[in-house]
Amino acid sequence: MLRKLFPILLISLLACGNSNRSSDGAIQVLFWHAMGGPLGEYLEDTLITEFNATHPEIEIIPVSMGNYRALCQKILASVMAGDTPVIAQAYETWTSQLIRGNALVPMDSLMELDSEEITERWNNDFFPVFQRNNTYDDRIYSFPFNKSVQALYYNVEMMDSLGLHPPETWEDYRMVLMALTRDGNNDGDLLDDCDRWGTAFTPSVGMFENLLLQRGGALLNSDSTRTAFASQEGIDALQLLIDLIHTDGSARISSGYTHQNDFADGKVGIVQGSTVSLAFMENTMERMEENGEDVFTLGIAPLPQDREQAVIIAGTNVILFKSDPALVEAGWEFVKWFTEPRQQARWSAATGYIPATRSSFDHPEIQERLREYDGLIDVMLQVEYAQFEPQRTFWYDGRLFLSEAVEIALYGRMSAEDALGRAARLADAELRSELD
């Protein structure tokens, strides 16, 4: 145990005033998160309940903030007030800001004082992208929590009827989408029930980022002093999405989750979605089947590639705030337990998030889930060549500028080059301000 070493390690801790104990003497650890619906229920009712039952000296108290924006605002306000939780979900840009504010406990300092098992697991079992993603200036400040990648979801019977296979390249993707597109009554539009789109999607930074990386581009230059997404690779990536809509006529822009509903109804042949989307699609199709509606076999495949295999990871990590040493110790116990291979296998099987460790795939809980879909293991293992968004604080606004650029270009209000150039200028100004 780390207790006797914590006073030395955490000599400058914030006094947060939350070192409460339950009536039976268990130390109570506040955990702020943004998980809702079935994901939040599994986190709280299954995993946290089990941890508390098997660690009677610790009680993790989860508090959902409902969404990430509210969570971010709550975290920043709590730091200003000196009344933080012990554990919280956090995006990398938030973590960077909190590091600058000296609010976090470096997790590598806890690893050094712990048994060799956690360091061994970190070095040899955690996927390398998660190691890099949680490291800031050579210090480990967070552990992976709910990470996902994008996948292609397709209608198996529809694809089979046309002799099509999941696309492996950009060229294949365009061809497959055009083959799936159908003007059922030959009236020159795709607005009727007998019509079908190849795909539909909501304008998405993540979709652009995947294409950018696959083309060989990058979000930042090699020394992270300016953005790099307005390169020729970025223009090509955004232009592909524009062409699917305005040249090929095989894709349409949707809002919210309309495209997933249209996919379930057979009005769209392929959609992109997070690995977490799988459970929601299954639930939609189960309800349709219960209502006597026709359903199809759901297929899943990795994203098509271009010059490189590449995919961006999404989701948050968990951080530990400086606090009373006993609270930090208890929070660290939960972080270690949650990222153990079996817990990660169960978390992945129940939610669709990518397990943090390779050995998680050896556990029966996730093996059973993988057997349900032929392509799911390949989708999950996209993490082997995954990359992540910039960790710097400026990216909080920079990402908004890029999101706006993608939407403007897809609606035809600016060219890909002009939209990305504008976003790069705005993001670079934020980056220069941070570096100064």
C-alpha positions, -999 to 999 in steps of 0.1 A, spaced: 0 0 0 10 36 -7 -2 52 25 31 58 43 46 73 12 18 97 3 27 125 27 61 129 10 47 125 -25 17 149 -21 32 176 1 16 204 -18 -19 189 -22 -50 210 -24 -73 209 6 -105 199 -10 -127 193 20 -141 160 7 -123 134 28 -156 120 41 -161 85 54 -193 64 53 -210 52 85 -191 19 83 -158 37 79 -152 34 42 -134 63 26 -158 80 1 -143 89 -33 -162 113 -55 -161 104 -92 -175 129 -117 -184 115 -152 -206 122 -182 -218 86 -189 -256 84 -194 -282 59 -204 -271 22 -206 -234 32 -206 -238 51 -173 -260 23 -158 -233 -3 -166 -206 19 -151 -225 27 -119 -247 -4 -113 -223 -31 -124 -187 -21 -123 -186 5 -95 -211 -15 -74 -188 -45 -78 -157 -25 -69 -173 -12 -38 -184 -46 -27 -149 -61 -32 -131 -31 -16 -151 -25 16 -126 1 28 -135 23 -3 -168 37 -16 -167 52 -51 -195 77 -53 -203 83 -90 -220 116 -101 -230 120 -137 -230 155 -151 -252 145 -180 -229 157 -208 -193 167 -214 -199 204 -216 -214 204 -182 -187 182 -168 -160 205 -181 -176 236 -166 -181 218 -133 -145 207 -132 -131 241 -139 -154 257 -113 -144 232 -87 -107 239 -92 -113 276 -88 -133 269 -56 -108 244 -43 -135 217 -40 -127 192 -67 -138 156 -69 -111 129 -65 -116 113 -100 -131 127 -132 -134 119 -168 -115 145 -189 -106 152 -225 -69 158 -233 -73 195 -237 -89 198 -202 -61 177 -188 -35 201 -203 -51 230 -187 -54 213 -153 -17 203 -155 -8 239 -160 -29 248 -130 -11 222 -109 -44 205 -100 -36 169 -109 -16 140 -94 9 126 -119 -1 89 -122 35 78 -129 44 90 -94 18 66 -81 31 38 -103 66 43 -90 55 37 -55 32 8 -63 39 -28 -71 58 -36 -103 26 -52 -117 9 -19 -128 41 -6 -144 46 -39 -162 11 -38 -174 14 -2 -186 46 -9 -205 37 -42 -221 -1 -46 -222 -17 -12 -227 -20 -3 -264 8 21 -274 -16 48 -286 -31 49 -251 3 52 -235 11 82 -257 -23 97 -254 -21 98 -216 15 112 -215 22 149 -212 58 161 -214 70 126 -205 47 124 -175 17 101 -172 -12 122 -160 -42 100 -169 -54 65 -178 -77 56 -207 -114 54 -198 -139 53 -227 -121 52 -260 -137 43 -293 -129 42 -331 -151 45 -361 -165 16 -381 -186 9 -412 -220 -6 -406 -237 -22 -436 -268 -41 -446 -255 -76 -454 -284 -88 -475 -284 -56 -495 -246 -58 -502 -249 -95 -510 -277 -89 -535 -254 -65 -554 -223 -87 -552 -206 -61 -530 -181 -64 -502 -171 -40 -475 -148 -14 -491 -111 -15 -483 -99 17 -501 -113 51 -509 -119 40 -545 -138 10 -533 -158 31 -510 -170 55 -538 -178 25 -561 -198 7 -534 -218 38 -524 -227 45 -560 -238 8 -565 -260 10 -534 -276 43 -545 -309 38 -562 -335 61 -578 -364 37 -575 -388 56 -598 -363 73 -620 -376 107 -612 -342 123 -608 -342 127 -571 -338 104 -540 -367 117 -519 -392 88 -523 -397 57 -502 -385 36 -531 -352 54 -533 -320 46 -515 -288 65 -506 -254 48 -505 -247 66 -472 -256 95 -451 -238 113 -423 -237 143 -400 -209 167 -407 -181 154 -385 -146 165 -375 -138 129 -367 -148 117 -402 -125 143 -417 -97 135 -393 -98 98 -403 -96 107 -440 -68 133 -434 -46 107 -416 -53 80 -441 -42 104 -469 -9 108 -450 -17 142 -434 -16 155 -399 -35 178 -376 -3 196 -364 32 200 -378 61 179 -365 69 202 -336 33 211 -327 39 248 -334 11 252 -360 -17 233 -376 -12 212 -406 -47 201 -416 -51 227 -444 -25 208 -464 -31 192 -498 -39 160 -479 -65 178 -459 -80 194 -490 -82 159 -507 -98 144 -476 -125 171 -473 -130 171 -511 -138 134 -510 -167 140 -487 -179 169 -509 -177 147 -540 -198 120 -524 -225 145 -519 -223 169 -548 -206 149 -576 -215 112 -570 -248 119 -555 -244 88 -533 -244 105 -499 -266 130 -482 -261 152 -451 -282 143 -421 -287 157 -387 -284 140 -353 -289 103 -356 -313 104 -386 -289 86 -408 -288 56 -383 -326 54 -383 -327 56 -421 -301 28 -422 -322 6 -400 -352 13 -423 -332 2 -454 -331 37 -469 -293 39 -466 -269 11 -474 -238 20 -452 -232 43 -423 -202 52 -403 -205 52 -366 -185 47 -334 -179 12 -320 -203 23 -293 -230 28 -319 -233 -10 -323 -254 -16 -292 -277 13 -300 -282 -1 -336 -289 -35 -322 -315 -21 -298 -332 -2 -327 -334 -33 -348 -347 -54 -318 -375 -29 -313 -384 -31 -350 -385 -69 -350 -407 -68 -319 -431 -45 -338 -432 -70 -367 -411 -48 -390 -385 -63 -414 -349 -63 -402 -317 -73 -419 -284 -88 -409 -260 -61 -395 -225 -62 -408 -195 -43 -394 -161 -36 -409 -131 -13 -404 -128 20 -422 -115 20 -458 -79 32 -462 -60 54 -486 -22 58 -485 -20 47 -449 -39 27 -423 -51 53 -399 -80 60 -375 -85 87 -349 -95 76 -314 -123 94 -295 -134 95 -259 -119 106 -226 -94 95 -200 -96 96 -161 -76 119 -140 -69 122 -102 -70 155 -85 -47 166 -57 -64 159 -25 -61 143 9 -35 114 5 -60 88 16 -85 99 -11 -59 99 -38 -48 64 -27 -84 52 -28 -90 68 -62 -58 52 -76 -70 18 -64 -102 22 -85 -83 34 -116 -60 4 -114 -89 -20 -109 -110 -5 -137 -81 -9 -162 -74 -45 -153 -78 -67 -184 -109 -85 -172 -127 -53 -162 -117 -38 -196 -130 -69 -214 -164 -66 -196 -166 -28 -202 -159 -33 -239 -183 -61 -243 -211 -42 -226 -205 -8 -242 -184 -11 -274 -155 9 -261 -120 -3 -270 -103 -22 -242 -72 -5 -229 -51 -36 -229 -42 -63 -255 -47 -92 -230 -83 -81 -225 -91 -99 -258 -82 -132 -241 -112 -130 -217 -144 -149 -224 -167 -118 -220 -152 -100 -250 -146 -132 -270 -183 -140 -268 -191 -105 -281 -166 -108 -309 -181 -140 -322 -214 -123 -329 -199 -102 -358 -172 -114 -382 -157 -80 -386 -158 -67 -350 -123 -79 -340 -108 -61 -371 -127 -30 -361 -115 -31 -325 -79 -37 -336 -78 -5 -356 -65 7 -323 -31 -8 -333 -26 20 -358 -47 47 -342 -37 83 -336 -53 110 -314 -61 147 -315 -38 174 -301 -35 175 -263 -28 212 -261 -55 234 -246 -58 255 -278 -74 225 -295 -106 230 -275 -113 260 -297 -93 248 -327 -115 218 -330 -146 240 -331 -130 260 -360 -123 228 -379 -158 215 -373 -172 247 -387 -150 244 -417 -162 209 -425 -198 219 -422 -193 250 -444 -176 230 -471 -201 202 -471 -230 226 -475 -212 242 -505 -207 276 -489 -169 275 -493 -143 253 -511 -124 227 -492 -92 248 -495 -108 281 -484 -127 265 -455 -97 247 -441 -74 277 -446 -98 299 -426 -100 273 -398 -62 269 -398 -57 307 -394 -81 309 -365 -66 278 -348 -30 290 -353 -39 323 -336 -51 303 -306 -20 281 -306 4 311 -308 -15 327 -278 -10 295 -258 27 292 -267 34 328 -258 
